[in-house]
Amino acid sequence: MKKLIKKFLFWFVLMGVIVNVISITGSDDKNIILIGLNPLLNLLESNSTIREFTKSIGFYVWNIFSMLSFIIYGLLLDSISHKKYK
């Protein structure tokens, strides 16, 4: 359990779950937390083609993208820290 808590992936997944719960419950009505504070999603949202594509599919796609981006951030930071201590 101590090893799990020291991993970036654990904390980023936890943060992703919290952000998605806030978004789903409607507390983030302008999506500032979901999209605005996530650099990868903010970059994707600025592209009009991707924005129109997600509108046609449904808004839940942003929640999936958000969770995937948090997983990617955690894995990247874990791999960097693993290489640093190796």
Order of alpha helices (4+ residues) and beta strands (2+ residues): alpha-alpha-alpha-alpha-alpha
